Amino acid sequence: MGLFEFPNPVNETAARLVAGGVVTMSATTVLMDKPVLMVPLTYGFAARVLTGPTLSPLGQLVTRMVAPRLKQEPTLVPGPPKRLAQGMGLTMSGTALLLHYGFGRKRLAYGLVTALTAAAALEAFAGFCIACRLFPLLIKAGLVPEEACEQCANIWSRRPTAA
């Protein structure tokens, strides 16, 4: 796999663990009033959009250390919807960063980070990926070509497979 490639398929357990890390970082940002944490949060999303876990410290921690220690067979799911999820996180965290540091709109920034926390919590704790549900709708609407992920075109009926 090249540097600027996103994995396909993706280990669902690793994705949920990364989401748990995002929940921790984003919730800490708001609850502890640490807006500077939006910088590594945004970097992490950008790194994962571009390279999957390769340039993401959180992605590396999860894929190299945490997930292998769980001694659980990976559940593989399509990568493109997970990349969309990372893109959505990048959009939200990057916008929050810009709102706070560029325009002094801390409350609005924290509102976005709170929404990001909720979305990541759904993934981490309930296994509900908003982007994974949106992806087939985007294909159906013609906004994403079906070739982007043929398996995703009918994601509602897919069943995760073990490696």
NUGUFI-573020 format. One record per residue: residue number from 1; residue in three letters; x, y, z of N, C-alpha, C in turn. Coordinates in steps of 0.1 Angstrom, whole numbers, padded with zeros to 4 digits. Each point is the difference from the previous one (the first is absolute). Layout:
NUM, ALA, X, Y, Z, X, Y, Z, X, Y, Z
...
This chain:
1, MET, 0008, -0012, 0000, -0008, 0012, 0000, 0009, 0012, 0000
2, GLY, -0003, 0010, -0009, 0007, 0012, 0000, -0003, 0010, 0011
3, LEU, 0008, 0010, 0002, -0001, 0009, 0011, -0014, 0007, 0000
4, PHE, -0004, 0005, -0012, -0013, 0007, 0000, -0011, -0009, -0005
5, GLU, -0002, -0011, 0006, -0011, -0009, -0003, -0007, -0003, 0013
6, PHE, -0013, -0002, -0001, -0008, -0003, 0012, -0003, -0015, -0001
7, PRO, 0001, -0007, 0011, -0002, -0015, 0000, -0014, -0004, -0004
8, ASN, -0001, -0010, -0007, -0013, -0006, -0004, 0002, -0015, -0001
9, PRO, -0005, -0008, 0008, -0010, 0003, 0011, 0007, 0006, 0012
10, VAL, -0008, 0003, 0010, 0004, 0006, 0013, -0004, -0009, 0011
11, ASN, 0009, -0001, 0010, -0004, -0008, 0012, -0009, 0009, 0009
12, GLU, -0013, -0005, 0001, -0010, 0007, 0007, 0003, 0003, 0014
13, THR, 0007, -0010, 0007, 0004, 0002, 0014, 0010, 0011, 0001
14, ALA, 0009, 0001, -0009, 0010, 0011, 0000, -0007, 0013, -0002
15, ALA, -0009, 0000, -0009, -0007, 0013, -0003, -0008, 0005, 0012
16, ARG, -0006, -0010, 0007, -0007, 0004, 0012, 0009, 0005, 0011
17, LEU, 0012, -0006, 0001, 0009, 0004, 0010, 0006, 0014, -0003
18, VAL, 0002, 0003, -0013, 0004, 0013, -0004, -0011, 0010, 0004
19, ALA, -0012, -0003, -0003, -0012, 0008, 0004, 0000, 0003, 0015
20, GLY, 0003, -0010, 0008, 0001, 0002, 0014, 0011, 0010, 0004
21, GLY, 0011, -0001, -0007, 0011, 0010, 0002, -0005, 0014, -0003
22, VAL, -0008, 0001, -0011, -0005, 0013, -0004, -0010, 0005, 0010
23, VAL, -0008, -0009, 0006, -0010, 0004, 0010, 0008, 0006, 0012
24, THR, 0010, -0007, 0004, 0008, 0005, 0011, 0006, 0014, -0002
25, MET, 0006, 0001, -0012, 0007, 0013, -0003, -0010, 0011, -0002
26, SER, -0011, -0002, -0007, -0010, 0010, -0003, -0008, 0004, 0013
27, ALA, -0003, -0010, 0008, -0007, 0003, 0013, 0009, 0008, 0009
28, THR, 0013, -0004, 0001, 0009, 0007, 0008, 0001, 0015, -0005
29, THR, 0000, 0002, -0013, 0001, 0014, -0005, -0011, 0008, 0006
30, VAL, -0012, -0004, 0000, -0011, 0008, 0005, -0001, 0000, 0015
31, LEU, 0000, -0012, 0006, -0002, -0001, 0014, 0011, 0006, 0009
32, MET, 0013, 0000, -0005, 0011, 0005, 0007, 0004, 0014, -0006
33, ASP, -0008, 0005, -0009, 0003, 0013, -0007, 0014, 0001, -0005
34, LYS, 0004, -0010, -0009, 0013, -0001, -0005, -0001, 0001, -0016
35, PRO, -0003, 0012, -0005, -0001, 0002, -0014, 0012, -0004, -0008
36, VAL, 0012, 0000, 0006, 0012, -0004, -0007, -0001, -0015, -0005
37, LEU, -0008, -0008, 0007, -0001, -0014, -0004, -0007, -0001, -0014
38, MET, -0006, 0011, -0005, -0006, -0001, -0013, 0011, -0001, -0011
39, VAL, 0012, 0004, 0003, 0011, -0001, -0010, 0003, -0015, -0002
40, PRO, 0004, -0008, 0010, 0003, -0014, -0003, -0013, -0008, -0004
41, LEU, -0011, 0004, 0004, -0013, -0006, -0004, -0001, 0002, -0015
42, THR, 0001, 0012, -0005, -0001, 0003, -0014, 0011, -0007, -0008
43, TYR, 0013, 0000, 0005, 0011, -0006, -0007, -0003, -0015, -0001
44, GLY, -0005, -0006, 0010, -0003, -0015, 0000, -0010, -0003, -0011
45, PHE, -0011, 0008, -0001, -0009, -0003, -0011, 0006, 0002, -0014
46, ALA, 0008, 0011, -0001, 0006, 0002, -0013, 0009, -0012, -0004
47, ALA, 0008, -0004, 0010, 0010, -0011, -0002, -0008, -0013, -0004
48, ARG, -0011, -0003, 0007, -0008, -0012, -0003, -0007, 0001, -0014
49, VAL, -0005, 0012, -0004, -0006, 0001, -0013, 0010, -0002, -0011
50, LEU, 0012, 0005, 0002, 0011, -0001, -0010, 0006, -0014, -0001
51, THR, 0003, -0006, 0012, 0008, -0012, 0001, -0006, -0011, 0008
52, GLY, -0012, 0001, 0005, -0005, -0010, 0009, 0008, 0001, 0013
53, PRO, 0004, -0010, 0006, 0007, 0001, 0013, 0015, 0004, -0001
54, THR, 0005, 0000, -0012, 0015, 0001, -0002, 0006, 0012, 0006
55, LEU, -0005, 0012, -0002, 0005, 0012, 0006, -0007, 0005, 0012
56, SER, -0010, -0008, 0005, -0008, 0004, 0012, 0006, -0006, 0012
57, PRO, 0004, 0008, 0010, 0005, -0006, 0013, -0010, -0009, 0006
58, LEU, -0013, 0004, 0001, -0010, -0008, 0005, -0003, -0012, -0008
59, GLY, 0001, 0001, -0013, -0002, -0012, -0009, 0011, -0010, 0002
60, GLN, 0012, 0005, 0002, 0012, -0009, 0002, -0001, -0007, 0013
61, LEU, -0004, 0008, 0011, -0001, -0006, 0013, -0011, -0011, 0000
62, VAL, -0011, 0002, -0006, -0011, -0010, -0001, 0004, -0012, -0008
63, THR, 0005, 0002, -0012, 0002, -0011, -0010, 0013, -0008, 0004
64, ARG, 0009, 0006, 0006, 0013, -0007, 0004, 0000, -0006, 0014
65, MET, -0007, 0007, 0009, 0001, -0004, 0014, -0013, -0005, 0006
66, VAL, -0010, 0008, -0001, -0013, -0003, 0007, -0007, -0012, -0006
67, ALA, -0004, 0002, -0013, -0008, -0011, -0007, 0007, -0013, 0000
68, PRO, 0013, -0001, -0002, 0006, -0014, 0000, -0001, -0007, 0014
69, ARG, 0000, 0008, 0010, 0000, -0005, 0014, -0014, -0005, 0004
70, LEU, -0010, 0003, -0008, -0014, -0004, 0003, -0002, -0015, -0003
71, LYS, 0009, -0005, -0008, -0001, -0014, -0004, -0014, -0004, -0005
72, GLN, -0005, 0009, -0009, -0013, -0002, -0005, 0001, 0000, -0015
73, GLU, -0007, -0009, -0007, 0001, -0001, -0014, -0006, 0013, -0006
74, PRO, 0008, 0007, -0009, -0006, 0012, -0005, -0012, -0002, -0008
75, THR, -0009, 0010, 0001, -0012, 0000, -0008, 0003, 0011, -0011
76, LEU, 0000, -0005, -0012, 0003, 0009, -0011, -0012, 0007, -0006
77, VAL, 0001, 0013, -0003, -0011, 0008, -0006, 0006, 0008, -0011
78, PRO, -0008, 0005, -0009, 0005, 0008, -0011, 0007, 0013, 0005
79, GLY, 0011, 0003, -0007, 0008, 0012, 0004, -0006, 0013, -0004
80, PRO, -0006, 0001, -0012, -0005, 0014, -0005, -0009, 0007, 0010
81, PRO, -0010, -0007, 0006, -0008, 0007, 0009, 0007, 0005, 0013
82, LYS, 0010, -0008, 0004, 0008, 0004, 0011, 0009, 0012, -0003
83, ARG, 0004, 0001, -0013, 0008, 0012, -0004, -0009, 0012, 0000
84, LEU, -0013, -0002, -0005, -0009, 0011, 0001, -0002, 0005, 0014
85, ALA, -0001, -0010, 0009, -0002, 0004, 0015, 0012, 0009, 0004
86, GLN, 0012, -0004, -0004, 0012, 0008, 0004, -0001, 0014, -0007
87, GLY, -0005, 0000, -0012, -0002, 0013, -0007, -0010, 0009, 0007
88, MET, -0010, -0006, 0005, -0011, 0007, 0008, 0007, 0006, 0013
89, GLY, 0007, -0009, 0006, 0007, 0005, 0012, 0010, 0011, -0002
90, LEU, 0007, -0001, -0012, 0010, 0011, -0003, -0008, 0013, -0003
91, THR, -0011, -0001, -0007, -0008, 0012, -0003, -0005, 0006, 0013
92, MET, -0005, -0008, 0009, -0005, 0005, 0013, 0011, 0006, 0009
93, SER, 0011, -0008, 0002, 0010, 0005, 0008, 0008, 0012, -0006
94, GLY, 0002, -0001, -0013, 0007, 0012, -0007, -0009, 0012, 0001
95, THR, -0013, -0001, -0002, -0008, 0012, 0001, 0000, 0005, 0014
96, ALA, -0001, -0009, 0010, 0001, 0005, 0014, 0013, 0007, 0003
97, LEU, 0011, -0005, -0005, 0013, 0006, 0002, 0000, 0014, -0006
98, LEU, -0005, 0001, -0012, -0001, 0013, -0007, -0009, 0010, 0007
99, LEU, -0012, -0005, 0004, -0009, 0009, 0007, 0006, 0005, 0013
100, HIS, 0007, -0009, 0008, 0006, 0005, 0013, 0012, 0009, -0002
101, TYR, 0010, -0005, -0008, 0012, 0008, -0001, 0000, 0011, -0011
102, GLY, -0009, -0002, -0010, -0001, 0010, -0011, -0010, 0011, 0003
103, PHE, -0011, -0004, 0006, -0011, 0010, 0002, -0004, 0002, 0015
104, GLY, 0007, -0007, 0009, -0003, 0002, 0014, -0014, -0005, 0004
105, ARG, -0005, -0009, -0007, -0014, -0006, 0003, 0001, -0013, 0008
106, LYS, 0005, 0001, 0012, 0002, -0012, 0008, -0012, -0008, 0003
107, ARG, -0012, 0006, 0003, -0012, -0008, 0002, -0004, -0008, -0012
108, LEU, 0000, 0007, -0012, -0003, -0007, -0012, 0009, -0011, -0003
109, ALA, 0013, 0002, 0002, 0010, -0010, -0002, -0002, -0012, 0010
110, TYR, -0003, 0003, 0012, -0002, -0011, 0010, -0013, -0007, -0003
111, GLY, -0010, 0007, -0006, -0012, -0007, -0005, 0003, -0011, -0010
112, LEU, 0009, 0004, -0010, 0004, -0010, -0010, 0008, -0011, 0006
113, VAL, 0008, 0003, 0009, 0008, -0011, 0006, -0009, -0009, 0008
114, THR, -0010, 0005, 0006, -0010, -0008, 0008, -0007, -0009, -0010
115, ALA, -0004, 0005, -0011, -0007, -0008, -0010, 0009, -0011, -0005
116, LEU, 0013, 0003, -0002, 0010, -0009, -0004, 0001, -0011, 0010
117, THR, 0000, 0004, 0013, 0001, -0010, 0011, -0011, -0009, 0000
118, ALA, -0012, 0005, -0003, -0012, -0009, 0000, 0001, -0010, -0012
119, ALA, 0004, 0005, -0012, 0001, -0009, -0011, 0011, -0011, 0002
120, ALA, 0011, 0004, 0006, 0011, -0010, 0003, -0005, -0009, 0011
121, ALA, -0008, 0004, 0010, -0005, -0008, 0010, -0009, -0011, -0006
122, LEU, -0008, 0004, -0009, -0009, -0010, -0007, 0008, -0011, -0006
123, GLU, 0011, 0004, -0007, 0009, -0010, -0006, 0007, -0009, 0010
124, ALA, 0006, 0007, 0010, 0008, -0007, 0010, -0008, -0010, 0009
125, PHE, -0011, 0005, 0005, -0008, -0008, 0010, -0012, -0007, -0005
126, ALA, -0005, 0004, -0012, -0012, -0007, -0005, 0003, -0006, -0014
127, GLY, 0011, 0002, -0005, 0004, -0006, -0014, -0009, 0007, -0011
128, PHE, -0005, 0012, 0003, -0008, 0006, -0010, 0008, 0011, -0007
129, CYS, 0003, -0002, -0013, 0009, 0009, -0008, -0010, 0009, -0008
130, ILE, -0001, 0012, 0003, -0009, 0009, -0008, 0004, 0000, -0015
131, ALA, 0013, 0002, -0003, 0005, 0000, -0014, -0003, -0013, -0007
132, CYS, 0000, -0011, 0007, -0002, -0013, -0006, -0015, -0001, -0004
133, ARG, -0009, 0007, 0007, -0014, 0000, -0003, -0003, 0010, -0012
134, LEU, 0008, 0011, 0000, -0002, 0010, -0011, 0006, -0005, -0013
135, PHE, 0011, -0008, 0000, 0007, -0004, -0012, -0009, -0006, -0011
136, PRO, -0009, -0010, 0003, -0008, -0005, -0010, -0010, 0010, -0005
137, LEU, -0004, 0010, 0008, -0010, 0010, -0004, 0007, 0010, -0010
138, LEU, 0013, 0002, 0003, 0008, 0009, -0009, 0002, -0007, -0014
139, ILE, 0002, -0013, 0001, 0001, -0008, -0013, -0013, 0001, -0007
140, LYS, -0011, -0002, 0007, -0014, 0000, -0007, -0003, 0013, -0006
141, ALA, 0005, 0011, 0007, -0003, 0014, -0005, 0010, 0003, -0011
142, GLY, 0009, -0008, -0003, 0010, 0003, -0011, 0011, 0009, 0004
143, LEU, 0001, 0003, 0013, 0011, 0008, 0005, 0013, -0007, 0002
144, VAL, -0001, -0013, 0001, 0012, -0009, 0001, -0002, -0011, -0010
145, PRO, 0010, -0002, -0008, -0001, -0011, -0010, -0001, -0014, 0006
146, GLU, -0008, -0008, -0005, -0001, -0014, 0005, 0013, -0007, 0001
147, GLU, 0009, 0003, -0010, 0013, -0007, 0000, 0008, 0004, 0012
148, ALA, -0003, 0011, 0007, 0008, 0003, 0012, 0000, -0011, 0010
149, CYS, -0011, -0007, 0001, -0002, -0011, 0009, -0012, -0008, -0004
150, GLU, 0002, -0010, -0008, -0011, -0008, -0005, -0007, -0007, 0011
151, GLN, 0008, -0005, 0010, -0006, -0006, 0012, -0009, 0010, 0007
152, CYS, 0003, 0013, 0000, -0007, 0010, 0007, -0013, 0003, -0006
153, ALA, -0002, -0002, -0013, -0012, 0003, -0007, -0012, -0006, 0007
154, ASN, 0002, -0012, 0006, -0011, -0006, 0007, 0005, -0003, 0015
155, ILE, 0005, 0010, 0006, 0006, -0001, 0014, -0011, -0005, 0010
156, TRP, -0012, 0003, -0002, -0011, -0003, 0009, -0001, -0016, 0002
157, SER, 0004, -0007, -0010, -0001, -0015, 0002, 0013, -0007, 0002
158, ARG, 0011, 0008, 0000, 0013, -0006, 0002, 0002, -0006, 0014
159, ARG, 0008, -0010, 0000, 0003, -0007, 0013, 0016, 0001, 0001
160, PRO, 0005, 0005, 0011, 0014, 0001, 0002, 0006, -0014, -0001
161, THR, 0012, -0001, -0005, 0007, -0013, -0002, 0013, 0000, 0008
162, ALA, 0003, -0012, 0006, 0012, -0001, 0007, 0012, -0002, -0010
163, ALA, 0012, 0003, 0005, 0012, -0001, -0009, 0003, -0014, -0003
